[in-house]
């Protein structure tokens, strides 16, 4: 696995988790009872993005490190999952 593909894997996992974490614990202005004029009632009161970024980064590292190890270890190769023998016999 090249460094570029490892970084892309990290970014994909990070953004997926970040988009999942955004709505967690979110309170809208309507729920809080104080809608600021000029904003929609569904706008968040305090999105707390910094804390979510730190948590998402930590969880991403916990998922990414074993995944990179598994991919680079060679335990499972593409030939192992070639059920229809489209790659031909092993060389």
TAVENFEN-V813694 format. One line per field, one symbol per residue. phi: phi as a letter, one per 30 degrees, with the letter a starting at -180 (. if undefined). Layout:
# TAVENFEN-V813694
phi=???
This chain:
# TAVENFEN-V813694
phi=.ddddddddddddddddddddeddidcdddddjbcdejcddddddbdhdedddddddddddddddddddddddiebcdddcddchddiddc
